Amino acid sequence: MWQRITAIAFNTFREAVRDRVLYNLILFALLLIGTAILFGQISIGVQKLILINLGLTAITLFGLAIAIFIGIGLVYKEMDKRTLYALLSKPVRRGEFILGKFLGLGLTLLVNTLLMTVGFFAALYYVKRSLELADWYLLTAIYFIFLGLMLATVLALFFSCFSSPILSAVFTAALFLVGSFSADLRELAAAVKAPWLDGMMTSLYYVLPNFRNFNVITIVSHGHAVPTAAVVLNTAYALLYVGLVLAASSLIFRNRNLK
């Protein structure tokens, strides 16, 4: 089983690497980091703060773009090219296909996140001419960004199992936005003092993915370490949520009529 899943994953990774959109996104991310260096030189005394905020934001946004634009086509492209039918005619289960596609895109995101991280630290070293112990706390923030991107990836894959690429992109982006501000929406609903609205927002807060937990840019940009408990809880949360959505994706795809 794992041999088939691994083969699908590496094939997905190779296809993603050959996609020109991928290289364009990485290029724009590195250019944005370079822009942060320029702004840092203009703004005396806040070079590091600007670079960290813009750099980590660039990794998040362009990583999200990769997750959405490639993730929404993982199933659709295979069906459009008719390669899915040949693949499923072999001893490959639909659940293995879904898991292999997810792992392949996850590997793509990991490689690109590492490349952008190298560019980010190179820019940071260029600005500061040295790296301090507190600078390595930034790796925790990047790790959290990667966890959030994996959540976005599995959501894009989930929607691609039953929807068109455009709708899948809209749904995934909408969930990312709502999940990033779910705590604020919950507080706003509580302030309105409408029981039905408060109940609805509370339900959405616990059901939808909470992307806000993965945003620690403000903490690390001021040289503070992220508590170990937060790292453990966020990792467990991401693994649990990804597992549940993968299971739902496999169930939907298994019962889908591909004729």
Backbone as JSON, one array per atom type, in Angstrom:
{
  "sequence": "MWQRITAIAFNTFREAVRDRVLYNLILFALLLIGTAILFGQISIGVQKLILINLGLTAITLFGLAIAIFIGIGLVYKEMDKRTLYALLSKPVRRGEFILGKFLGLGLTLLVNTLLMTVGFFAALYYVKRSLELADWYLLTAIYFIFLGLMLATVLALFFSCFSSPILSAVFTAALFLVGSFSADLRELAAAVKAPWLDGMMTSLYYVLPNFRNFNVITIVSHGHAVPTAAVVLNTAYALLYVGLVLAASSLIFRNRNLK",
  "N": [[0.83, -1.21, 0.0], [1.84, 1.32, 0.92], [3.87, 1.64, -0.87], [2.55, 2.2, -3.26], [1.26, 4.58, -2.55], [3.47, 6.21, -2.05], [4.59, 6.31, -4.62], [2.59, 7.72, -6.02], [2.71, 10.11, -4.61], [5.33, 11.12, -5.13], [5.16, 11.38, -7.89], [3.21, 13.37, -8.05], [4.66, 15.43, -6.86], [6.71, 15.8, -8.75], [5.19, 16.69, -10.95], [4.24, 19.1, -9.92], [6.6, 20.52, -9.59], [7.32, 20.92, -12.21], [5.5, 22.79, -12.96], [5.09, 26.02, -14.14], [3.91, 28.11, -12.78], [4.57, 27.7, -10.16], [7.31, 28.39, -9.95], [7.14, 31.09, -10.55], [5.7, 32.06, -8.36], [7.49, 31.58, -6.25], [9.54, 33.27, -7.04], [8.3, 35.79, -6.88], [7.83, 35.85, -4.13], [10.45, 35.94, -3.1], [11.23, 38.35, -4.2], [9.55, 40.05, -2.81], [10.6, 39.79, -0.26], [13.05, 40.96, -0.76], [12.14, 43.55, -1.22], [11.38, 44.18, 1.34], [13.87, 44.49, 2.51], [14.68, 46.85, 1.27], [12.78, 48.71, 2.26], [13.49, 48.49, 4.88], [15.97, 49.73, 4.92], [15.24, 52.3, 4.35], [13.64, 53.02, 6.51], [14.88, 53.97, 9.3], [16.18, 52.22, 12.04], [14.14, 50.37, 12.32], [14.59, 48.23, 10.73], [14.89, 45.42, 11.04], [12.42, 44.64, 12.16], [10.55, 45.32, 10.15], [11.47, 43.71, 8.05], [11.12, 41.11, 9.09], [8.32, 40.97, 9.5], [7.26, 41.49, 6.88], [8.64, 39.52, 5.45], [7.84, 37.01, 6.63], [5.13, 37.23, 6.21], [5.1, 37.18, 3.42], [6.0, 34.55, 2.92], [3.82, 33.18, 3.97], [1.59, 34.07, 2.37], [2.36, 33.48, -0.31], [2.9, 30.8, -0.08], [0.33, 29.94, 0.55], [-0.92, 30.55, -1.85], [0.32, 28.68, -3.53], [-0.59, 26.31, -2.33], [-3.36, 26.51, -2.81], [-3.71, 26.99, -5.66], [-2.44, 24.83, -6.83], [-3.41, 22.7, -5.35], [-6.2, 22.63, -5.86], [-6.38, 21.51, -8.33], [-5.55, 18.91, -8.18], [-7.17, 16.59, -8.25], [-8.96, 17.23, -10.29], [-7.39, 17.69, -12.63], [-6.38, 15.15, -13.14], [-8.71, 13.82, -13.79], [-9.56, 15.3, -15.99], [-7.55, 14.87, -17.86], [-7.9, 12.24, -18.22], [-6.26, 10.42, -17.05], [-6.72, 9.47, -14.54], [-8.53, 7.37, -14.64], [-7.11, 5.31, -15.82], [-5.24, 4.93, -13.84], [-6.77, 4.14, -11.6], [-7.7, 1.77, -12.58], [-5.77, 0.02, -12.07], [-4.36, -1.86, -9.27], [-5.02, 0.21, -7.23], [-6.33, 1.94, -4.6], [-8.98, 4.32, -4.05], [-8.73, 5.87, -1.77], [-5.99, 5.66, -1.3], [-5.06, 7.04, -3.48], [-5.93, 9.68, -2.92], [-4.53, 10.19, -0.5], [-1.89, 9.96, -1.42], [-1.76, 12.08, -3.26], [-2.1, 14.26, -1.53], [0.19, 14.03, 0.13], [2.15, 14.39, -1.79], [1.77, 17.07, -2.63], [2.19, 18.2, -0.18], [4.91, 17.67, 0.18], [5.88, 19.27, -1.87], [5.19, 21.83, -0.91], [6.76, 21.84, 1.39], [9.41, 21.81, 0.37], [9.41, 24.26, -1.06], [8.83, 26.05, 0.97], [11.13, 25.76, 2.51], [13.02, 26.77, 0.69], [12.18, 29.46, 0.5], [12.58, 30.12, 3.14], [15.35, 29.99, 3.39], [16.05, 32.13, 1.69], [14.84, 34.16, 3.15], [16.29, 34.19, 5.62], [18.77, 34.77, 4.59], [18.34, 37.37, 3.69], [17.82, 38.55, 6.15], [20.27, 38.25, 7.42], [21.77, 39.83, 5.76], [20.8, 42.37, 6.35], [21.32, 42.62, 9.13], [23.91, 41.76, 9.45], [24.63, 39.73, 11.08], [23.48, 36.91, 13.03], [21.32, 36.41, 15.73], [20.51, 34.6, 18.8], [17.79, 34.91, 19.3], [16.83, 35.22, 16.75], [16.52, 32.72, 15.73], [14.16, 31.88, 16.75], [12.38, 32.49, 14.87], [12.13, 30.34, 13.23], [10.25, 28.73, 14.44], [7.93, 30.18, 13.96], [7.85, 29.94, 11.17], [7.53, 27.2, 10.98], [4.96, 26.97, 12.06], [3.59, 28.37, 10.09], [3.9, 26.58, 7.98], [2.39, 24.43, 8.96], [-0.15, 25.6, 8.89], [-0.37, 25.94, 6.14], [-0.48, 23.3, 5.3], [-2.97, 22.63, 6.3], [-4.56, 24.28, 4.69], [-3.98, 23.09, 2.26], [-5.1, 20.49, 2.49], [-7.75, 21.19, 2.69], [-8.2, 22.37, 0.18], [-7.82, 20.1, -1.4], [-9.92, 18.55, -0.45], [-12.23, 19.99, -1.31], [-11.79, 19.81, -4.03], [-12.51, 17.27, -4.59], [-15.19, 17.13, -5.13], [-15.99, 19.42, -6.4], [-15.68, 22.18, -8.79], [-12.55, 23.58, -10.06], [-12.5, 26.44, -9.76], [-14.53, 27.02, -7.88], [-13.53, 25.49, -5.79], [-11.19, 26.88, -5.17], [-12.29, 29.31, -4.3], [-13.8, 28.48, -2.06], [-11.77, 27.42, -0.4], [-10.08, 29.67, 0.01], [-11.94, 31.33, 1.28], [-12.46, 29.9, 3.66], [-9.94, 30.04, 4.79], [-9.72, 32.79, 5.32], [-11.93, 33.21, 7.05], [-11.24, 31.42, 9.07], [-8.96, 32.67, 9.99], [-9.9, 34.89, 11.25], [-11.77, 34.02, 13.04], [-11.86, 34.07, 15.85], [-12.12, 36.81, 16.35], [-14.59, 37.31, 15.13], [-16.19, 35.81, 16.79], [-15.97, 37.18, 19.22], [-17.11, 39.6, 18.44], [-19.72, 38.8, 17.9], [-20.51, 38.09, 20.47], [-20.47, 40.59, 21.66], [-22.58, 41.84, 20.41], [-24.7, 40.67, 21.61], [-26.7, 38.86, 20.83], [-28.27, 35.92, 21.15], [-28.63, 33.81, 19.24], [-26.84, 34.49, 17.23], [-24.45, 34.52, 18.62], [-24.29, 31.83, 19.35], [-24.08, 30.64, 16.82], [-21.65, 31.71, 15.85], [-19.92, 30.73, 17.78], [-20.11, 27.99, 17.32], [-19.06, 27.86, 14.71], [-16.5, 28.7, 15.31], [-15.37, 26.54, 16.65], [-15.67, 24.47, 14.82], [-14.66, 25.18, 12.26], [-11.37, 25.44, 10.71], [-8.85, 26.79, 12.76], [-6.95, 29.13, 11.85], [-5.72, 31.25, 12.99], [-4.32, 30.52, 15.25], [-1.9, 29.7, 14.27], [-0.49, 31.9, 13.66], [2.12, 33.61, 14.7], [3.66, 35.77, 14.26], [3.9, 38.36, 15.32], [4.81, 37.86, 17.9], [7.36, 36.56, 17.59], [8.68, 38.47, 16.1], [9.38, 40.38, 17.89], [11.35, 39.22, 19.28], [10.66, 37.21, 21.09], [10.25, 33.93, 22.44], [8.26, 31.17, 21.33], [6.02, 29.42, 23.38], [6.67, 26.04, 24.41], [4.48, 24.39, 24.86], [2.55, 25.48, 23.18], [3.6, 24.84, 20.69], [3.41, 22.04, 20.72], [0.6, 21.67, 21.03], [-0.42, 22.99, 18.75], [0.71, 21.44, 16.74], [-0.49, 18.93, 17.24], [-3.16, 19.66, 16.87], [-3.17, 20.39, 14.14], [-2.45, 17.93, 12.92], [-4.61, 16.31, 13.71], [-6.81, 17.64, 12.53], [-6.11, 17.62, 9.82], [-6.09, 14.85, 9.42], [-8.81, 14.2, 9.83], [-10.07, 15.65, 7.75], [-8.85, 14.5, 5.54], [-9.84, 11.9, 5.76], [-12.56, 12.42, 5.32], [-12.39, 13.4, 2.71], [-11.48, 11.13, 1.34], [-13.67, 9.44, 1.74], [-15.74, 10.81, 0.36], [-14.67, 10.85, -2.25], [-14.46, 8.15, -2.71], [-17.09, 7.38, -2.95], [-17.9, 8.72, -5.14], [-19.27, 9.02, -8.4], [-17.49, 8.37, -11.17], [-17.98, 8.21, -13.83]],
  "CA": [[0.0, 0.0, 0.0], [2.67, 2.52, 1.04], [4.65, 1.78, -2.1], [1.68, 2.87, -4.23], [1.06, 5.95, -2.07], [4.73, 6.93, -2.28], [4.73, 6.54, -6.06], [1.66, 8.8, -6.37], [3.21, 11.34, -3.98], [6.5, 11.63, -5.87], [4.69, 11.8, -9.22], [2.56, 14.67, -7.82], [5.73, 16.39, -6.61], [7.37, 16.09, -10.03], [4.29, 17.49, -11.75], [4.19, 20.44, -9.34], [7.88, 21.17, -9.87], [7.32, 21.31, -13.63], [4.52, 23.85, -13.17], [5.74, 27.33, -14.19], [3.31, 28.98, -11.77], [5.31, 27.47, -8.92], [8.54, 29.19, -9.98], [6.75, 32.5, -10.49], [5.31, 32.38, -6.99], [8.71, 31.64, -5.44], [10.25, 34.48, -7.45], [7.63, 36.95, -6.3], [8.05, 35.83, -2.69], [11.81, 36.41, -2.85], [11.25, 39.78, -4.52], [8.91, 40.76, -1.71], [11.58, 39.82, 0.83], [14.01, 41.98, -1.15], [11.48, 44.84, -0.98], [11.45, 44.41, 2.78], [15.21, 45.02, 2.78], [14.68, 48.24, 0.82], [12.03, 49.49, 3.24], [14.26, 48.5, 6.12], [17.04, 50.72, 4.8], [14.63, 53.63, 4.39], [13.13, 53.26, 7.85], [16.0, 53.8, 10.21], [15.89, 51.68, 13.37], [13.12, 49.32, 12.32], [14.9, 47.35, 9.61], [14.63, 44.02, 11.37], [10.98, 44.44, 12.37], [9.88, 45.36, 8.84], [11.88, 42.55, 7.28], [10.5, 39.91, 9.65], [6.88, 40.98, 9.24], [7.01, 41.33, 5.45], [9.18, 38.24, 5.01], [6.98, 35.91, 7.07], [3.85, 37.39, 5.51], [5.32, 36.72, 2.05], [6.03, 33.09, 2.95], [2.44, 32.74, 4.21], [0.7, 34.35, 1.24], [2.74, 32.75, -1.52], [2.67, 29.39, 0.24], [-1.11, 29.73, 0.42], [-1.22, 30.54, -3.29], [0.76, 27.39, -4.05], [-1.5, 25.29, -1.8], [-4.67, 26.61, -3.44], [-3.71, 26.88, -7.11], [-2.04, 23.48, -7.23], [-4.27, 21.75, -4.65], [-7.54, 22.52, -6.44], [-6.32, 20.75, -9.58], [-4.98, 17.59, -7.97], [-8.11, 15.58, -8.73], [-9.59, 17.67, -11.54], [-6.48, 17.48, -13.75], [-6.31, 13.71, -13.44], [-9.96, 13.44, -14.47], [-9.62, 15.99, -17.28], [-6.6, 14.21, -18.76], [-8.31, 10.83, -18.29], [-5.22, 9.55, -16.47], [-7.23, 8.91, -13.29], [-9.21, 6.1, -14.92], [-6.07, 4.3, -16.03], [-4.59, 4.68, -12.56], [-7.68, 3.39, -10.74], [-7.91, 0.44, -13.13], [-4.73, -0.8, -11.44], [-4.68, -2.1, -7.85], [-4.84, 1.42, -6.43], [-7.59, 2.35, -4.0], [-9.21, 5.76, -4.15], [-8.16, 6.48, -0.57], [-4.54, 5.74, -1.51], [-4.85, 8.12, -4.44], [-6.11, 10.94, -2.2], [-3.42, 10.37, 0.43], [-0.68, 10.18, -2.19], [-1.82, 13.44, -3.8], [-1.87, 15.18, -0.42], [1.6, 13.96, 0.54], [2.96, 14.97, -2.86], [1.7, 18.53, -2.53], [2.85, 18.55, 1.08], [6.35, 17.69, -0.09], [6.13, 20.47, -2.68], [5.13, 22.97, -0.01], [7.91, 21.77, 2.28], [10.6, 22.24, -0.38], [9.31, 25.68, -1.37], [8.95, 26.79, 2.24], [12.55, 25.74, 2.86], [13.72, 27.7, -0.2], [11.85, 30.81, 0.91], [13.2, 30.33, 4.45], [16.77, 30.3, 3.13], [16.08, 33.49, 1.19], [14.46, 35.05, 4.25], [17.4, 34.32, 6.56], [19.85, 35.47, 3.88], [18.0, 38.8, 3.74], [17.98, 38.98, 7.54], [21.71, 38.35, 7.68], [22.26, 40.99, 4.99], [20.41, 43.58, 7.06], [21.9, 42.7, 10.48], [25.32, 41.34, 9.39], [24.83, 38.67, 12.07], [22.25, 36.27, 13.49], [21.3, 36.21, 17.16], [19.73, 33.45, 19.27], [16.36, 35.22, 19.14], [16.44, 35.1, 15.34], [16.16, 31.33, 15.43], [12.76, 31.71, 17.12], [11.61, 32.67, 13.65], [11.89, 29.02, 12.66], [8.98, 28.25, 14.99], [6.87, 30.85, 13.21], [7.8, 29.34, 9.84], [6.94, 25.87, 11.18], [3.52, 27.17, 12.2], [3.09, 28.73, 8.76], [3.83, 25.34, 7.21], [1.23, 23.68, 9.45], [-1.34, 26.25, 8.33], [-0.42, 25.66, 4.7], [-0.94, 21.92, 5.14], [-4.41, 22.67, 6.5], [-5.13, 24.85, 3.47], [-3.82, 22.08, 1.21], [-6.08, 19.41, 2.64], [-9.06, 21.77, 2.38], [-8.28, 22.48, -1.29], [-8.0, 18.74, -1.91], [-11.28, 18.14, -0.07], [-13.2, 20.62, -2.21], [-11.55, 19.35, -5.4], [-13.1, 15.93, -4.76], [-16.58, 17.2, -5.58], [-16.31, 20.73, -6.96], [-14.83, 22.67, -9.87], [-11.36, 24.28, -9.55], [-12.79, 27.81, -9.36], [-15.27, 26.98, -6.62], [-12.63, 24.96, -4.77], [-10.31, 27.97, -4.78], [-13.09, 30.27, -3.54], [-14.13, 27.88, -0.77], [-10.55, 27.31, 0.4], [-9.68, 31.02, 0.41], [-12.93, 31.83, 2.24], [-12.23, 29.24, 4.94], [-8.7, 30.58, 5.35], [-10.02, 34.11, 5.86], [-12.82, 33.06, 8.21], [-10.46, 30.76, 10.12], [-7.97, 33.61, 10.52], [-10.58, 35.92, 12.05], [-12.9, 33.4, 13.74], [-11.91, 34.55, 17.24], [-12.65, 38.18, 16.32], [-16.01, 37.21, 14.82], [-16.86, 35.3, 17.99], [-16.04, 38.28, 20.18], [-18.06, 40.56, 17.91], [-21.06, 38.24, 18.11], [-20.8, 38.18, 21.91], [-20.73, 42.0, 21.98], [-23.9, 42.19, 19.88], [-25.65, 40.12, 22.59], [-27.78, 38.11, 20.18], [-27.97, 34.51, 21.48], [-28.52, 32.95, 18.06], [-25.61, 34.84, 16.52], [-23.35, 34.06, 19.46], [-24.23, 30.38, 19.24], [-23.6, 30.28, 15.49], [-20.24, 32.05, 15.76], [-19.19, 29.8, 18.65], [-20.06, 26.71, 16.61], [-18.1, 28.01, 13.62], [-15.17, 28.84, 15.9], [-14.85, 25.21, 17.0], [-15.74, 23.54, 13.69], [-13.77, 25.61, 11.18], [-9.95, 25.45, 11.09], [-8.43, 28.04, 13.41], [-5.65, 29.52, 11.3], [-5.12, 32.31, 13.81], [-3.37, 29.91, 16.19], [-0.61, 29.49, 13.63], [0.12, 33.21, 13.39], [2.89, 34.1, 15.86], [4.62, 36.71, 13.69], [4.1, 39.47, 16.25], [5.6, 37.38, 19.05], [8.76, 36.3, 17.23], [9.31, 39.68, 15.56], [9.89, 41.15, 19.03], [12.4, 38.44, 19.93], [10.14, 36.32, 22.13], [10.11, 32.52, 22.05], [6.92, 30.58, 21.4], [6.02, 28.35, 24.4], [6.69, 24.66, 23.91], [3.11, 23.86, 24.9], [1.86, 25.95, 21.98], [4.12, 24.05, 19.57], [2.83, 20.69, 20.82], [-0.84, 21.74, 20.8], [-0.67, 23.33, 17.35], [1.06, 20.26, 15.93], [-1.55, 17.93, 17.45], [-4.38, 20.19, 16.24], [-3.02, 20.29, 12.68], [-2.49, 16.52, 12.54], [-5.97, 15.82, 13.89], [-7.7, 18.25, 11.55], [-5.73, 17.08, 8.51], [-6.54, 13.47, 9.37], [-10.26, 14.16, 9.68], [-10.45, 16.13, 6.41], [-8.4, 13.46, 4.6], [-10.81, 10.8, 5.85], [-13.77, 12.88, 4.65], [-12.08, 13.47, 1.28], [-11.44, 9.75, 0.82], [-15.04, 8.92, 1.73], [-16.46, 11.45, -0.74], [-14.1, 10.42, -3.53], [-14.75, 6.73, -2.87], [-18.5, 7.21, -3.33], [-18.2, 9.57, -6.31], [-19.41, 8.35, -9.68], [-16.5, 8.98, -12.07], [-18.34, 7.97, -15.23]],
  "C": [[0.86, 1.26, 0.0], [3.55, 2.72, -0.19], [3.85, 2.51, -3.17], [1.47, 4.33, -3.84], [2.3, 6.79, -2.33], [4.93, 7.25, -3.75], [3.83, 7.68, -6.51], [2.17, 10.13, -5.83], [4.37, 11.94, -4.77], [6.13, 12.07, -7.28], [4.0, 13.16, -9.13], [3.6, 15.75, -7.6], [6.43, 16.77, -7.91], [6.49, 16.96, -10.92], [4.24, 18.93, -11.24], [5.47, 21.21, -9.63], [7.95, 21.66, -11.31], [6.36, 22.46, -13.93], [5.2, 25.22, -13.1], [5.19, 28.29, -13.14], [4.08, 28.89, -10.46], [6.55, 28.35, -8.87], [8.22, 30.68, -9.9], [6.4, 32.93, -9.08], [6.54, 32.5, -6.09], [9.48, 32.92, -5.76], [9.62, 35.72, -6.83], [7.81, 37.01, -4.79], [9.43, 36.37, -2.35], [11.95, 37.89, -3.17], [10.62, 40.6, -3.4], [9.84, 40.86, -0.5], [12.64, 40.87, 0.52], [13.45, 43.39, -0.96], [11.52, 45.2, 0.49], [12.81, 44.97, 3.17], [15.27, 46.5, 2.41], [13.95, 49.14, 1.82], [12.78, 49.58, 4.56], [15.36, 49.54, 6.07], [16.48, 52.13, 4.84], [14.2, 53.99, 5.8], [14.22, 52.96, 8.87], [15.52, 53.28, 11.56], [14.86, 50.57, 13.4], [13.35, 48.33, 11.19], [14.48, 45.91, 9.88], [13.14, 43.75, 11.49], [10.22, 44.4, 11.05], [10.2, 44.11, 8.04], [11.19, 41.29, 7.78], [9.02, 39.85, 9.31], [6.57, 40.78, 7.76], [7.49, 39.97, 4.95], [8.28, 37.07, 5.37], [5.6, 36.0, 6.42], [3.96, 36.91, 4.07], [5.32, 35.2, 1.98], [4.61, 32.54, 3.11], [1.58, 32.88, 2.96], [1.06, 33.55, 0.0], [2.67, 31.24, -1.3], [1.2, 29.04, 0.11], [-1.52, 29.67, -1.05], [-0.83, 29.21, -3.92], [-0.21, 26.3, -3.62], [-2.84, 25.31, -2.53], [-4.6, 26.31, -4.93], [-3.27, 25.5, -7.6], [-2.98, 22.45, -6.6], [-5.62, 21.55, -5.3], [-7.55, 21.69, -7.72], [-5.82, 19.33, -9.43], [-5.88, 16.47, -8.51], [-8.65, 15.95, -10.11], [-8.69, 17.41, -12.75], [-6.41, 16.01, -14.15], [-7.56, 13.24, -14.18], [-10.03, 14.06, -15.86], [-8.7, 15.33, -18.31], [-6.9, 12.73, -18.95], [-7.26, 9.88, -17.74], [-5.71, 8.88, -15.19], [-7.83, 7.53, -13.52], [-8.2, 4.98, -15.15], [-5.4, 3.94, -14.71], [-5.47, 3.83, -11.66], [-8.0, 2.0, -11.28], [-6.86, -0.54, -12.61], [-5.1, -1.02, -9.98], [-4.35, -0.9, -6.97], [-6.21, 1.84, -5.9], [-7.73, 3.87, -4.08], [-8.65, 6.5, -2.93], [-6.65, 6.64, -0.67], [-4.2, 6.87, -2.48], [-4.92, 9.48, -3.75], [-4.93, 11.2, -1.27], [-2.12, 10.65, -0.31], [-0.63, 11.59, -2.77], [-1.53, 14.46, -2.7], [-0.41, 15.2, 0.0], [2.51, 14.56, -0.53], [2.95, 16.48, -2.83], [2.32, 19.01, -1.23], [4.36, 18.62, 0.93], [6.73, 18.92, -0.91], [6.15, 21.72, -1.81], [6.34, 23.01, 0.93], [9.17, 22.28, 1.59], [10.56, 23.74, -0.64], [9.38, 26.54, -0.12], [10.4, 26.85, 2.69], [13.34, 26.72, 2.0], [13.45, 29.15, 0.19], [12.45, 31.14, 2.27], [14.68, 30.68, 4.3], [16.91, 31.73, 2.62], [15.77, 34.51, 2.28], [15.62, 35.27, 5.22], [18.61, 34.98, 5.89], [19.61, 36.97, 3.9], [18.19, 39.35, 5.15], [19.45, 39.16, 7.89], [22.29, 39.56, 6.95], [21.97, 42.29, 5.73], [21.18, 43.74, 8.37], [23.4, 42.42, 10.5], [25.65, 40.28, 10.43], [23.47, 38.07, 12.41], [22.36, 36.0, 14.99], [20.47, 34.98, 17.51], [18.24, 33.68, 19.05], [15.9, 35.09, 17.69], [16.0, 33.69, 14.99], [14.75, 31.0, 15.91], [11.86, 31.85, 15.9], [11.29, 31.34, 12.98], [10.58, 28.42, 13.18], [7.82, 28.87, 14.25], [6.72, 30.25, 11.81], [7.21, 27.93, 9.91], [5.43, 25.97, 11.31], [2.88, 27.56, 10.86], [2.93, 27.48, 7.91], [2.64, 24.49, 7.66], [-0.07, 24.27, 8.9], [-1.49, 25.98, 6.84], [-0.88, 24.22, 4.44], [-2.44, 21.82, 5.36], [-5.11, 23.21, 5.25], [-5.06, 23.85, 2.32], [-4.88, 21.0, 1.29], [-7.5, 19.92, 2.38], [-9.25, 21.91, 0.87], [-8.5, 21.11, -1.92], [-9.4, 18.23, -1.63], [-12.32, 18.7, -1.04], [-13.03, 20.13, -3.65], [-12.15, 17.98, -5.65], [-14.53, 15.97, -5.27], [-16.95, 18.52, -6.25], [-15.35, 21.1, -8.08], [-13.62, 23.4, -9.28], [-11.65, 25.69, -9.04], [-13.5, 27.85, -8.02], [-14.39, 26.45, -5.48], [-11.69, 26.05, -4.26], [-11.05, 28.98, -3.91], [-13.39, 29.73, -2.15], [-12.91, 27.83, 0.15], [-10.09, 28.67, 0.91], [-10.64, 31.59, 1.45], [-12.73, 31.2, 3.62], [-10.95, 29.74, 5.6], [-8.95, 31.94, 5.99], [-10.88, 34.01, 7.12], [-12.06, 32.43, 9.37], [-9.42, 31.66, 10.74], [-8.59, 34.65, 11.43], [-11.74, 35.34, 12.85], [-13.02, 33.87, 15.18], [-12.48, 35.96, 17.31], [-14.15, 38.17, 16.04], [-16.8, 36.71, 16.02], [-17.02, 36.39, 19.04], [-17.04, 39.33, 19.74], [-19.5, 40.09, 18.12], [-21.46, 38.31, 19.57], [-21.13, 39.61, 22.31], [-22.11, 42.44, 21.5], [-25.0, 41.73, 20.82], [-26.89, 39.54, 21.93], [-27.48, 36.63, 20.36], [-27.78, 33.62, 20.25], [-27.23, 33.2, 17.29], [-24.39, 34.36, 17.3], [-23.18, 32.56, 19.36], [-23.68, 29.93, 17.9], [-22.11, 30.54, 15.36], [-19.38, 31.13, 16.63], [-19.04, 28.44, 17.98], [-19.04, 26.76, 15.47], [-16.67, 28.08, 14.15], [-14.55, 27.47, 16.18], [-14.82, 24.24, 15.82], [-14.73, 23.9, 12.59], [-12.32, 25.61, 11.64], [-9.53, 26.81, 11.63], [-7.02, 28.4, 12.94], [-4.96, 30.58, 12.16], [-4.1, 31.75, 14.79], [-1.98, 29.74, 15.61], [0.12, 30.79, 13.31], [0.79, 33.73, 14.66], [3.94, 35.11, 15.38], [4.93, 37.84, 14.66], [5.0, 39.07, 17.41], [7.07, 37.26, 18.68], [9.45, 37.54, 16.68], [9.87, 40.57, 16.66], [10.89, 40.33, 19.85], [11.96, 37.52, 21.03], [9.99, 34.9, 21.59], [8.66, 32.08, 22.18], [6.95, 29.45, 22.42], [5.97, 26.96, 23.78], [5.31, 24.05, 23.87], [2.34, 24.26, 23.66], [2.31, 25.17, 20.75], [3.48, 22.67, 19.55], [1.34, 20.71, 20.47], [-1.16, 22.07, 19.35], [-0.36, 22.17, 16.42], [-0.03, 19.2, 16.02], [-2.84, 18.37, 16.77], [-4.31, 20.03, 14.73], [-3.12, 18.84, 12.22], [-3.9, 15.96, 12.64], [-6.9, 16.36, 12.81], [-7.4, 17.72, 10.14], [-6.22, 15.64, 8.36], [-8.03, 13.35, 9.14], [-10.7, 14.59, 8.28], [-10.01, 15.13, 5.34], [-9.38, 12.29, 4.59], [-12.11, 11.18, 5.14], [-13.57, 12.94, 3.14], [-12.1, 12.08, 0.65], [-12.83, 9.15, 0.72], [-15.85, 9.49, 0.57], [-15.98, 10.94, -2.1], [-14.4, 8.95, -3.78], [-16.17, 6.5, -3.37], [-18.89, 8.04, -4.55], [-18.27, 8.73, -7.58], [-18.51, 9.05, -10.7], [-16.83, 8.77, -13.54], [-18.8, 9.26, -15.9]]
}
